[in-house]
């Protein structure tokens, strides 16, 4: 039985090697009729997905990718990614803990007299007010059409 199993594994290895060689030869035959640019594109390795090893997006084991897709399907759904809407991701306990820690550090910095003397601004950005300013600027701004006396 042992010799039979060894012979069978050798035959399987030979078959896989021959299949690989056939694919390479088919690619060579196919590339002969293509332009130089297409040949260059065909020789580039596939970046996002390697079909021989079933790796995608940095996951070496496909189980991890499937688990990640189940936990956050929005991150891996192409139709959702194409939209310009923001993807909502729920916070885990770790991210909430890190947020609280960084917030406490910022509050400590605000109370530090050295930072107060240097007038360091550590307040979080109010994006609603900033967006309102940008829309107001677009409506009230008049573009310059003529050069002033200093510019001429």
Helices and strands as residue ranges (DSSP letters): H 2-32, H 36-43, E 49-50, E 55-56, H 62-71, H 73-76, H 78-82, H 93-111, H 113-118, H 127-140
